[in-house]
Amino acid sequence: MLFNAVIEKDEDGYFAHIPELKGCMTQGSTYEEALINIKEAAELYLESLEIEEVKSFQNRLFSITPIEVNYHAHLS
């Protein structure tokens, strides 16, 4: 199965989550550690589901794409 993992760096390391799997998140000291951890978290998450729930992810399309947002700050 293919999922999109979002990995963000902050002052404490790296935070990872999979938007399609609500609540599936982890962290790591390095990017590589966070990537390994989120793969493991996803496997454990899927193991906790009923077979029909797992099957629902097989034909699901989920896309992450950048968008441009116009922002005009109102300075006083």
Biopython code that builds the backbone (N, CA, C, O; Angstrom):
import numpy as np
from Bio.PDB.StructureBuilder import StructureBuilder

atoms = [
    (1, "MET", "N", (0.842, -1.179, 0.000)),
    (1, "MET", "CA", (0.000, 0.000, 0.000)),
    (1, "MET", "C", (0.883, 1.236, 0.000)),
    (1, "MET", "O", (1.973, 1.252, 0.572)),
    (2, "LEU", "N", (0.389, 2.248, -0.646)),
    (2, "LEU", "CA", (1.134, 3.496, -0.749)),
    (2, "LEU", "C", (0.385, 4.589, 0.003)),
    (2, "LEU", "O", (-0.803, 4.811, -0.230)),
    (3, "PHE", "N", (1.085, 5.269, 0.903)),
    (3, "PHE", "CA", (0.523, 6.384, 1.663)),
    (3, "PHE", "C", (1.450, 7.586, 1.550)),
    (3, "PHE", "O", (2.632, 7.443, 1.238)),
    (4, "ASN", "N", (0.913, 8.752, 1.801)),
    (4, "ASN", "CA", (1.706, 9.975, 1.847)),
    (4, "ASN", "C", (2.068, 10.272, 3.288)),
    (4, "ASN", "O", (1.188, 10.403, 4.140)),
    (5, "ALA", "N", (3.347, 10.377, 3.562)),
    (5, "ALA", "CA", (3.808, 10.752, 4.898)),
    (5, "ALA", "C", (4.263, 12.208, 4.855)),
    (5, "ALA", "O", (4.975, 12.620, 3.940)),
    (6, "VAL", "N", (3.849, 12.968, 5.841)),
    (6, "VAL", "CA", (4.276, 14.354, 5.981)),
    (6, "VAL", "C", (5.300, 14.381, 7.103)),
    (6, "VAL", "O", (5.015, 13.966, 8.226)),
    (7, "ILE", "N", (6.487, 14.871, 6.794)),
    (7, "ILE", "CA", (7.560, 14.937, 7.792)),
    (7, "ILE", "C", (8.006, 16.382, 7.906)),
    (7, "ILE", "O", (8.416, 17.005, 6.927)),
    (8, "GLU", "N", (7.917, 16.904, 9.125)),
    (8, "GLU", "CA", (8.249, 18.305, 9.378)),
    (8, "GLU", "C", (9.358, 18.394, 10.418)),
    (8, "GLU", "O", (9.386, 17.633, 11.386)),
    (9, "LYS", "N", (10.263, 19.331, 10.202)),
    (9, "LYS", "CA", (11.343, 19.566, 11.162)),
    (9, "LYS", "C", (10.940, 20.697, 12.104)),
    (9, "LYS", "O", (10.397, 21.716, 11.677)),
    (10, "ASP", "N", (11.214, 20.500, 13.381)),
    (10, "ASP", "CA", (11.040, 21.575, 14.346)),
    (10, "ASP", "C", (12.252, 21.592, 15.275)),
    (10, "ASP", "O", (13.232, 20.890, 15.024)),
    (11, "GLU", "N", (12.196, 22.372, 16.324)),
    (11, "GLU", "CA", (13.349, 22.517, 17.219)),
    (11, "GLU", "C", (13.684, 21.246, 17.993)),
    (11, "GLU", "O", (14.789, 21.125, 18.524)),
    (12, "ASP", "N", (12.758, 20.303, 18.067)),
    (12, "ASP", "CA", (12.977, 19.064, 18.811)),
    (12, "ASP", "C", (13.333, 17.868, 17.928)),
    (12, "ASP", "O", (13.582, 16.778, 18.444)),
    (13, "GLY", "N", (13.360, 18.052, 16.620)),
    (13, "GLY", "CA", (13.644, 16.942, 15.718)),
    (13, "GLY", "C", (12.659, 16.932, 14.573)),
    (13, "GLY", "O", (12.366, 17.975, 13.989)),
    (14, "TYR", "N", (12.147, 15.758, 14.249)),
    (14, "TYR", "CA", (11.247, 15.589, 13.118)),
    (14, "TYR", "C", (9.942, 14.953, 13.581)),
    (14, "TYR", "O", (9.938, 14.004, 14.366)),
    (15, "PHE", "N", (8.848, 15.486, 13.086)),
    (15, "PHE", "CA", (7.508, 15.011, 13.401)),
    (15, "PHE", "C", (6.911, 14.455, 12.115)),
    (15, "PHE", "O", (6.972, 15.114, 11.077)),
    (16, "ALA", "N", (6.339, 13.264, 12.160)),
    (16, "ALA", "CA", (5.775, 12.642, 10.963)),
    (16, "ALA", "C", (4.344, 12.187, 11.217)),
    (16, "ALA", "O", (4.005, 11.727, 12.308)),
    (17, "HIS", "N", (3.512, 12.323, 10.191)),
    (17, "HIS", "CA", (2.152, 11.794, 10.268)),
    (17, "HIS", "C", (1.673, 11.420, 8.868)),
    (17, "HIS", "O", (2.224, 11.868, 7.863)),
    (18, "ILE", "N", (0.635, 10.588, 8.830)),
    (18, "ILE", "CA", (0.020, 10.168, 7.574)),
    (18, "ILE", "C", (-1.417, 10.665, 7.604)),
    (18, "ILE", "O", (-2.240, 10.140, 8.355)),
    (19, "PRO", "N", (-1.729, 11.680, 6.787)),
    (19, "PRO", "CA", (-3.068, 12.272, 6.829)),
    (19, "PRO", "C", (-4.200, 11.272, 6.613)),
    (19, "PRO", "O", (-5.264, 11.414, 7.214)),
    (20, "GLU", "N", (-3.990, 10.256, 5.761)),
    (20, "GLU", "CA", (-5.049, 9.282, 5.493)),
    (20, "GLU", "C", (-5.367, 8.408, 6.704)),
    (20, "GLU", "O", (-6.482, 7.903, 6.837)),
    (21, "LEU", "N", (-4.391, 8.234, 7.577)),
    (21, "LEU", "CA", (-4.564, 7.387, 8.767)),
    (21, "LEU", "C", (-4.674, 8.304, 9.988)),
    (21, "LEU", "O", (-3.677, 8.636, 10.629)),
    (22, "LYS", "N", (-5.885, 8.694, 10.285)),
    (22, "LYS", "CA", (-6.133, 9.662, 11.359)),
    (22, "LYS", "C", (-5.502, 9.217, 12.679)),
    (22, "LYS", "O", (-5.796, 8.136, 13.189)),
    (23, "GLY", "N", (-4.634, 10.066, 13.218)),
    (23, "GLY", "CA", (-3.986, 9.772, 14.490)),
    (23, "GLY", "C", (-2.694, 8.995, 14.355)),
    (23, "GLY", "O", (-2.045, 8.708, 15.361)),
    (24, "CYS", "N", (-2.300, 8.642, 13.129)),
    (24, "CYS", "CA", (-1.054, 7.896, 12.924)),
    (24, "CYS", "C", (0.087, 8.904, 12.834)),
    (24, "CYS", "O", (0.261, 9.580, 11.820)),
    (25, "MET", "N", (0.855, 8.992, 13.908)),
    (25, "MET", "CA", (1.940, 9.975, 13.964)),
    (25, "MET", "C", (3.081, 9.456, 14.813)),
    (25, "MET", "O", (2.912, 8.550, 15.628)),
    (26, "THR", "N", (4.238, 10.044, 14.607)),
    (26, "THR", "CA", (5.429, 9.663, 15.358)),
    (26, "THR", "C", (6.449, 10.778, 15.248)),
    (26, "THR", "O", (6.159, 11.852, 14.720)),
    (27, "GLN", "N", (7.637, 10.519, 15.746)),
    (27, "GLN", "CA", (8.711, 11.506, 15.661)),
    (27, "GLN", "C", (10.042, 10.790, 15.577)),
    (27, "GLN", "O", (10.117, 9.568, 15.712)),
    (28, "GLY", "N", (11.092, 11.562, 15.352)),
    (28, "GLY", "CA", (12.432, 11.009, 15.317)),
    (28, "GLY", "C", (13.452, 12.113, 15.456)),
    (28, "GLY", "O", (13.151, 13.278, 15.198)),
    (29, "SER", "N", (14.645, 11.763, 15.859)),
    (29, "SER", "CA", (15.720, 12.745, 16.004)),
    (29, "SER", "C", (16.242, 13.206, 14.654)),
    (29, "SER", "O", (16.701, 14.339, 14.512)),
    (30, "THR", "N", (16.170, 12.313, 13.650)),
    (30, "THR", "CA", (16.610, 12.631, 12.295)),
    (30, "THR", "C", (15.465, 12.367, 11.331)),
    (30, "THR", "O", (14.477, 11.722, 11.682)),
    (31, "TYR", "N", (15.609, 12.867, 10.123)),
    (31, "TYR", "CA", (14.613, 12.621, 9.080)),
    (31, "TYR", "C", (14.475, 11.123, 8.836)),
    (31, "TYR", "O", (13.367, 10.594, 8.748)),
    (32, "GLU", "N", (15.616, 10.451, 8.728)),
    (32, "GLU", "CA", (15.618, 9.015, 8.454)),
    (32, "GLU", "C", (14.933, 8.232, 9.562)),
    (32, "GLU", "O", (14.188, 7.291, 9.289)),
    (33, "GLU", "N", (15.180, 8.614, 10.816)),
    (33, "GLU", "CA", (14.536, 7.942, 11.946)),
    (33, "GLU", "C", (13.026, 8.167, 11.915)),
    (33, "GLU", "O", (12.252, 7.241, 12.157)),
    (34, "ALA", "N", (12.608, 9.398, 11.616)),
    (34, "ALA", "CA", (11.175, 9.692, 11.536)),
    (34, "ALA", "C", (10.523, 8.889, 10.412)),
    (34, "ALA", "O", (9.396, 8.418, 10.565)),
    (35, "LEU", "N", (11.219, 8.729, 9.282)),
    (35, "LEU", "CA", (10.688, 7.956, 8.166)),
    (35, "LEU", "C", (10.528, 6.481, 8.542)),
    (35, "LEU", "O", (9.501, 5.871, 8.242)),
    (36, "ILE", "N", (11.526, 5.916, 9.186)),
    (36, "ILE", "CA", (11.433, 4.523, 9.650)),
    (36, "ILE", "C", (10.296, 4.373, 10.652)),
    (36, "ILE", "O", (9.521, 3.419, 10.586)),
    (37, "ASN", "N", (10.200, 5.323, 11.580)),
    (37, "ASN", "CA", (9.172, 5.262, 12.623)),
    (37, "ASN", "C", (7.765, 5.384, 12.051)),
    (37, "ASN", "O", (6.851, 4.706, 12.521)),
    (38, "ILE", "N", (7.572, 6.245, 11.033)),
    (38, "ILE", "CA", (6.218, 6.409, 10.498)),
    (38, "ILE", "C", (5.812, 5.174, 9.686)),
    (38, "ILE", "O", (4.633, 4.824, 9.653)),
    (39, "LYS", "N", (6.759, 4.521, 9.041)),
    (39, "LYS", "CA", (6.429, 3.260, 8.350)),
    (39, "LYS", "C", (5.975, 2.211, 9.362)),
    (39, "LYS", "O", (4.989, 1.508, 9.141)),
    (40, "GLU", "N", (6.697, 2.113, 10.461)),
    (40, "GLU", "CA", (6.326, 1.149, 11.506)),
    (40, "GLU", "C", (4.977, 1.512, 12.119)),
    (40, "GLU", "O", (4.143, 0.637, 12.353)),
    (41, "ALA", "N", (4.761, 2.810, 12.381)),
    (41, "ALA", "CA", (3.485, 3.254, 12.953)),
    (41, "ALA", "C", (2.326, 2.929, 12.011)),
    (41, "ALA", "O", (1.256, 2.526, 12.466)),
    (42, "ALA", "N", (2.530, 3.100, 10.698)),
    (42, "ALA", "CA", (1.478, 2.798, 9.725)),
    (42, "ALA", "C", (1.153, 1.307, 9.723)),
    (42, "ALA", "O", (-0.014, 0.922, 9.658)),
    (43, "GLU", "N", (2.181, 0.475, 9.795)),
    (43, "GLU", "CA", (1.954, -0.975, 9.822)),
    (43, "GLU", "C", (1.163, -1.378, 11.064)),
    (43, "GLU", "O", (0.237, -2.185, 10.978)),
    (44, "LEU", "N", (1.524, -0.822, 12.208)),
    (44, "LEU", "CA", (0.799, -1.126, 13.446)),
    (44, "LEU", "C", (-0.631, -0.599, 13.383)),
    (44, "LEU", "O", (-1.562, -1.263, 13.840)),
    (45, "TYR", "N", (-0.804, 0.581, 12.825)),
    (45, "TYR", "CA", (-2.125, 1.178, 12.672)),
    (45, "TYR", "C", (-3.018, 0.262, 11.836)),
    (45, "TYR", "O", (-4.149, -0.034, 12.219)),
    (46, "LEU", "N", (-2.493, -0.186, 10.680)),
    (46, "LEU", "CA", (-3.279, -1.048, 9.790)),
    (46, "LEU", "C", (-3.612, -2.380, 10.444)),
    (46, "LEU", "O", (-4.697, -2.923, 10.235)),
    (47, "GLU", "N", (-2.680, -2.910, 11.237)),
    (47, "GLU", "CA", (-2.926, -4.170, 11.943)),
    (47, "GLU", "C", (-4.079, -4.048, 12.938)),
    (47, "GLU", "O", (-4.739, -5.039, 13.249)),
    (48, "SER", "N", (-4.321, -2.840, 13.436)),
    (48, "SER", "CA", (-5.372, -2.641, 14.433)),
    (48, "SER", "C", (-6.764, -2.526, 13.804)),
    (48, "SER", "O", (-7.766, -2.535, 14.520)),
    (49, "LEU", "N", (-6.835, -2.417, 12.480)),
    (49, "LEU", "CA", (-8.110, -2.232, 11.794)),
    (49, "LEU", "C", (-8.742, -3.552, 11.390)),
    (49, "LEU", "O", (-8.068, -4.578, 11.292)),
    (50, "GLU", "N", (-10.042, -3.509, 11.159)),
    (50, "GLU", "CA", (-10.757, -4.650, 10.590)),
    (50, "GLU", "C", (-10.375, -4.752, 9.115)),
    (50, "GLU", "O", (-10.006, -3.750, 8.503)),
    (51, "ILE", "N", (-10.458, -5.934, 8.548)),
    (51, "ILE", "CA", (-10.041, -6.184, 7.164)),
    (51, "ILE", "C", (-10.772, -5.281, 6.174)),
    (51, "ILE", "O", (-10.173, -4.839, 5.194)),
    (52, "GLU", "N", (-12.042, -5.001, 6.408)),
    (52, "GLU", "CA", (-12.812, -4.140, 5.505)),
    (52, "GLU", "C", (-12.281, -2.705, 5.541)),
    (52, "GLU", "O", (-12.262, -2.019, 4.519)),
    (53, "GLU", "N", (-11.852, -2.258, 6.716)),
    (53, "GLU", "CA", (-11.277, -0.922, 6.816)),
    (53, "GLU", "C", (-9.966, -0.833, 6.048)),
    (53, "GLU", "O", (-9.701, 0.165, 5.378)),
    (54, "VAL", "N", (-9.154, -1.865, 6.144)),
    (54, "VAL", "CA", (-7.882, -1.902, 5.414)),
    (54, "VAL", "C", (-8.152, -1.907, 3.912)),
    (54, "VAL", "O", (-7.483, -1.194, 3.163)),
    (55, "LYS", "N", (-9.107, -2.689, 3.469)),
    (55, "LYS", "CA", (-9.438, -2.756, 2.052)),
    (55, "LYS", "C", (-9.876, -1.400, 1.507)),
    (55, "LYS", "O", (-9.646, -1.098, 0.335)),
    (56, "SER", "N", (-10.498, -0.589, 2.342)),
    (56, "SER", "CA", (-10.971, 0.717, 1.884)),
    (56, "SER", "C", (-9.822, 1.626, 1.464)),
    (56, "SER", "O", (-10.040, 2.576, 0.713)),
    (57, "PHE", "N", (-8.615, 1.358, 1.927)),
    (57, "PHE", "CA", (-7.462, 2.175, 1.554)),
    (57, "PHE", "C", (-6.853, 1.743, 0.219)),
    (57, "PHE", "O", (-6.091, 2.505, -0.375)),
    (58, "GLN", "N", (-7.166, 0.561, -0.258)),
    (58, "GLN", "CA", (-6.529, 0.032, -1.460)),
    (58, "GLN", "C", (-6.861, 0.820, -2.720)),
    (58, "GLN", "O", (-5.992, 0.983, -3.577)),
    (59, "ASN", "N", (-8.061, 1.304, -2.859)),
    (59, "ASN", "CA", (-8.454, 2.017, -4.076)),
    (59, "ASN", "C", (-8.689, 3.503, -3.832)),
    (59, "ASN", "O", (-9.343, 4.176, -4.629)),
    (60, "ARG", "N", (-8.171, 3.988, -2.767)),
    (60, "ARG", "CA", (-8.391, 5.379, -2.388)),
    (60, "ARG", "C", (-7.291, 6.260, -2.979)),
    (60, "ARG", "O", (-6.114, 5.901, -2.943)),
    (61, "LEU", "N", (-7.678, 7.407, -3.518)),
    (61, "LEU", "CA", (-6.721, 8.360, -4.051)),
    (61, "LEU", "C", (-6.612, 9.536, -3.100)),
    (61, "LEU", "O", (-7.610, 10.167, -2.751)),
    (62, "PHE", "N", (-5.398, 9.817, -2.690)),
    (62, "PHE", "CA", (-5.137, 10.935, -1.791)),
    (62, "PHE", "C", (-3.948, 11.673, -2.357)),
    (62, "PHE", "O", (-2.911, 11.064, -2.620)),
    (63, "SER", "N", (-4.072, 12.953, -2.547)),
    (63, "SER", "CA", (-3.004, 13.727, -3.162)),
    (63, "SER", "C", (-2.631, 14.916, -2.299)),
    (63, "SER", "O", (-3.494, 15.594, -1.741)),
    (64, "ILE", "N", (-1.357, 15.152, -2.200)),
    (64, "ILE", "CA", (-0.852, 16.350, -1.538)),
    (64, "ILE", "C", (-0.201, 17.191, -2.626)),
    (64, "ILE", "O", (0.703, 16.730, -3.323)),
    (65, "THR", "N", (-0.662, 18.415, -2.765)),
    (65, "THR", "CA", (-0.139, 19.278, -3.805)),
    (65, "THR", "C", (0.055, 20.691, -3.267)),
    (65, "THR", "O", (-0.740, 21.159, -2.452)),
    (66, "PRO", "N", (1.095, 21.365, -3.713)),
    (66, "PRO", "CA", (1.289, 22.745, -3.262)),
    (66, "PRO", "C", (0.268, 23.671, -3.915)),
    (66, "PRO", "O", (-0.110, 23.475, -5.070)),
    (67, "ILE", "N", (-0.163, 24.654, -3.186)),
    (67, "ILE", "CA", (-1.059, 25.671, -3.729)),
    (67, "ILE", "C", (-0.484, 27.040, -3.389)),
    (67, "ILE", "O", (0.194, 27.206, -2.375)),
    (68, "GLU", "N", (-0.758, 27.999, -4.230)),
    (68, "GLU", "CA", (-0.322, 29.368, -3.962)),
    (68, "GLU", "C", (-1.469, 30.111, -3.300)),
    (68, "GLU", "O", (-2.601, 30.088, -3.784)),
    (69, "VAL", "N", (-1.170, 30.764, -2.199)),
    (69, "VAL", "CA", (-2.163, 31.506, -1.457)),
    (69, "VAL", "C", (-1.717, 32.969, -1.406)),
    (69, "VAL", "O", (-0.589, 33.261, -1.010)),
    (70, "ASN", "N", (-2.579, 33.865, -1.796)),
    (70, "ASN", "CA", (-2.257, 35.292, -1.728)),
    (70, "ASN", "C", (-2.526, 35.781, -0.313)),
    (70, "ASN", "O", (-3.624, 35.623, 0.221)),
    (71, "TYR", "N", (-1.518, 36.369, 0.271)),
    (71, "TYR", "CA", (-1.644, 36.892, 1.635)),
    (71, "TYR", "C", (-1.159, 38.332, 1.635)),
    (71, "TYR", "O", (-0.042, 38.632, 1.213)),
    (72, "HIS", "N", (-2.005, 39.195, 2.105)),
    (72, "HIS", "CA", (-1.668, 40.602, 2.211)),
    (72, "HIS", "C", (-1.776, 41.021, 3.666)),
    (72, "HIS", "O", (-2.875, 41.166, 4.203)),
    (73, "ALA", "N", (-0.657, 41.208, 4.280)),
    (73, "ALA", "CA", (-0.645, 41.577, 5.704)),
    (73, "ALA", "C", (-1.193, 42.999, 5.855)),
    (73, "ALA", "O", (-0.909, 43.898, 5.063)),
    (74, "HIS", "N", (-1.971, 43.147, 6.886)),
    (74, "HIS", "CA", (-2.526, 44.462, 7.215)),
    (74, "HIS", "C", (-1.679, 45.049, 8.341)),
    (74, "HIS", "O", (-1.866, 44.728, 9.514)),
    (75, "LEU", "N", (-0.766, 45.895, 7.963)),
    (75, "LEU", "CA", (0.109, 46.499, 8.970)),
    (75, "LEU", "C", (-0.519, 47.787, 9.478)),
    (75, "LEU", "O", (-0.966, 48.619, 8.689)),
    (76, "SER", "N", (-0.551, 47.950, 10.785)),
    (76, "SER", "CA", (-1.147, 49.158, 11.360)),
    (76, "SER", "C", (-0.068, 50.088, 11.828)),
    (76, "SER", "O", (-0.363, 51.166, 12.344)),
]
sb = StructureBuilder()
sb.init_structure("model")
sb.init_model(0)
sb.init_chain("A")
sb.init_seg("    ")
for serial, (resi, resn, name, xyz) in enumerate(atoms, 1):
    if name == "N":
        sb.init_residue(resn, " ", resi, " ")
    sb.init_atom(name, np.array(xyz, "f"), 0.0, 1.0, " ", f" {name:<3s}", serial, name[0])
structure = sb.get_structure()
